[in-house]
Amino acid sequence: MTMRLLVTALVLWMAACAPGGERGAPAGTGGAASAELPVLPIGGDFTLIDQDARPFTLSSLRGKVVLIFFGYTMCPDACPTTLSKLSSAYSRLAPDERARVKAVYISIDPERDTPAVMKEHLTYFGVDAIGLTGTPEDTAKVARQFAAHFEKTADKTAAGYLMSHTVSVFGLDANGQTRVLIDYEASVDTVVKEIRALLAAA
């Protein structure tokens, strides 16, 4: 089995249910201690609709480190935790580092997450993020590109249905290549190290 196939198999195998109905994915690839970050065989360019209801293409961020995660605004735990953790990580970066990093939040619940909803939701967190939504088909296509999973569950809350989904953050270098997968359980210190490893690889 080639290394590319081995990494792909690992990504798919680790996308199993995590506690709380969320979906897990592989842990990070070594952080700043990694002399050379691997190029993972997932990802690629895509176009969705941003929080201002305008088309957004991932390649427009070429030159920046990009942190992509999949979630939804009605998520009770994993998504706000991820946004809060990214906010804390951003606050620890130097101004010149922050200028080279962008978070991309892709909704896997386009039925409820309109651009306006995404825009308001992002105001609650101190992270420089672009909120994206699209048709169910377009969203599913992007998720497949990153070997991410999501599905509507039978669980019900006062706010309605819940979504099970991959909770890792996909770290892309300045060339748009996926280089690290930041685990949901990673500490803020680890997130900062991973971001700086991506910046060094840029």
C-alpha positions in Angstrom: 0.0 0.0 0.0 1.4 3.4 -1.0 1.8 6.2 1.6 -1.0 8.2 0.0 -3.4 5.3 0.2 -2.3 4.5 3.8 -3.0 8.1 4.9 -6.4 8.1 3.1 -7.3 4.8 4.8 -6.3 6.2 8.2 -8.4 9.4 7.7 -11.5 7.3 6.8 -11.0 4.7 9.5 -10.7 7.3 12.2 -13.9 9.1 11.1 -15.9 7.2 13.7 -18.4 8.3 16.3 -17.0 10.3 19.2 -18.8 11.0 22.5 -21.8 13.3 22.3 -22.9 12.3 18.8 -20.0 14.1 17.1 -17.6 12.5 14.7 -13.9 12.2 15.3 -10.9 12.3 12.9 -7.2 11.7 13.2 -5.1 13.6 15.7 -2.7 16.3 14.6 0.3 15.5 12.6 3.0 16.6 15.0 2.7 20.4 15.5 5.7 22.7 15.4 8.0 19.8 16.3 7.4 18.3 12.8 10.4 19.1 10.6 8.3 18.4 7.5 4.6 18.3 7.5 3.1 15.6 5.2 0.8 16.6 2.4 -2.5 14.8 3.0 -4.4 13.4 0.0 -7.6 15.3 0.9 -9.0 18.7 0.2 -9.0 20.8 -2.9 -10.6 23.9 -4.2 -14.4 24.6 -3.9 -17.0 27.3 -4.1 -19.7 28.0 -1.6 -21.7 31.0 -0.4 -20.3 33.3 2.3 -22.0 35.1 5.2 -22.6 38.1 2.9 -24.4 35.9 0.4 -21.6 36.1 -2.1 -19.8 33.3 -3.9 -16.6 32.3 -2.1 -13.8 30.2 -3.6 -11.2 28.6 -1.4 -8.4 29.5 -3.7 -9.1 33.2 -3.0 -7.2 32.6 0.3 -4.1 31.3 -1.4 -1.1 32.8 0.4 -2.7 32.3 3.8 -2.8 29.4 6.3 -6.5 28.2 6.3 -8.2 26.4 9.2 -11.3 24.6 7.9 -14.0 23.0 10.1 -17.4 21.7 9.5 -20.3 22.4 11.9 -23.6 24.2 12.4 -24.9 27.1 14.4 -27.4 25.1 16.4 -24.6 22.7 17.6 -24.8 22.5 21.4 -21.2 21.7 22.2 -18.5 20.8 19.7 -18.9 23.8 17.4 -18.9 26.6 20.0 -16.0 24.8 21.7 -14.0 24.8 18.5 -14.7 28.4 17.8 -13.8 29.4 21.3 -10.6 27.4 21.1 -9.7 29.0 17.8 -10.4 32.4 19.3 -8.0 31.7 22.2 -5.4 30.5 19.8 -5.7 33.6 17.6 -5.2 35.8 20.7 -1.8 34.1 21.3 -0.5 34.8 17.8 1.5 37.9 17.0 -0.3 40.4 14.8 1.8 39.5 11.7 0.9 35.8 12.3 -2.8 36.5 12.6 -2.7 38.5 9.4 -1.6 35.3 7.6 -4.3 32.9 9.1 -8.0 32.6 8.2 -10.6 30.3 9.6 -13.3 28.9 7.3 -16.5 27.6 9.0 -18.5 25.4 6.7 -22.1 24.7 7.7 -23.4 21.2 7.3 -26.9 22.4 8.1 -27.9 24.6 5.2 -31.6 24.1 6.0 -31.2 26.4 9.0 -27.9 28.1 8.4 -28.6 30.9 5.9 -25.8 33.4 5.2 -27.5 35.9 7.5 -27.6 33.3 10.3 -23.9 32.5 9.8 -22.9 36.1 9.8 -24.7 36.8 13.1 -23.3 33.6 14.7 -19.7 34.5 14.0 -20.1 37.9 15.8 -20.1 36.0 19.1 -16.5 34.7 18.7 -13.2 36.6 18.4 -11.8 34.7 15.5 -11.3 36.0 11.9 -13.6 33.5 10.2 -15.5 33.2 7.0 -18.9 31.4 7.4 -20.0 29.3 4.4 -23.2 27.6 3.4 -24.6 26.2 0.2 -27.0 23.6 -1.2 -27.0 20.2 0.5 -25.4 18.7 -2.6 -22.6 21.3 -2.7 -21.9 21.0 1.0 -21.8 17.2 0.8 -19.3 17.4 -2.1 -16.9 19.6 -0.1 -17.2 17.3 2.9 -16.3 14.3 0.7 -13.2 16.2 -0.6 -12.0 16.4 3.0 -13.1 12.9 4.0 -15.4 14.6 6.5 -18.7 13.1 7.6 -22.0 14.5 8.6 -25.6 13.3 9.0 -28.9 14.3 10.7 -29.5 12.3 13.8 -32.8 11.1 15.4 -31.9 13.1 18.5 -34.2 16.0 19.3 -33.8 19.2 21.4 -35.9 22.2 22.0 -34.1 23.8 19.1 -34.9 20.9 16.8 -32.7 18.1 15.3 -29.0 17.6 15.8 -26.2 16.8 13.4 -23.5 14.2 13.8 -20.3 15.4 12.2 -16.5 15.4 12.0 -15.1 17.7 14.6 -11.4 18.0 13.6 -10.0 21.2 12.1 -8.3 20.8 8.7 -5.1 22.9 8.5 -4.1 24.1 5.0 -0.8 25.7 4.1 -0.4 28.8 2.0 -0.5 26.7 -1.2 -3.9 25.3 -0.3 -2.6 21.8 0.6 -4.0 20.0 3.6 -1.1 19.4 5.9 -2.5 18.8 9.5 -5.6 17.5 11.2 -6.1 19.2 14.5 -8.0 16.9 16.9 -11.0 18.2 18.8 -9.4 17.3 22.1 -6.2 19.3 21.3 -5.3 22.0 23.8 -5.1 25.7 22.8 -1.3 25.4 23.1 -1.4 22.5 20.6 -3.6 24.5 18.2 -1.1 27.4 18.4 1.8 25.0 17.6 0.0 23.5 14.7 -0.8 27.0 13.2 2.8 28.0 13.6 4.0 24.8 11.9 1.7 25.6 9.0 3.0 29.2 8.9 6.6 27.8 8.8 5.7 25.4 6.0 4.2 28.3 3.9 
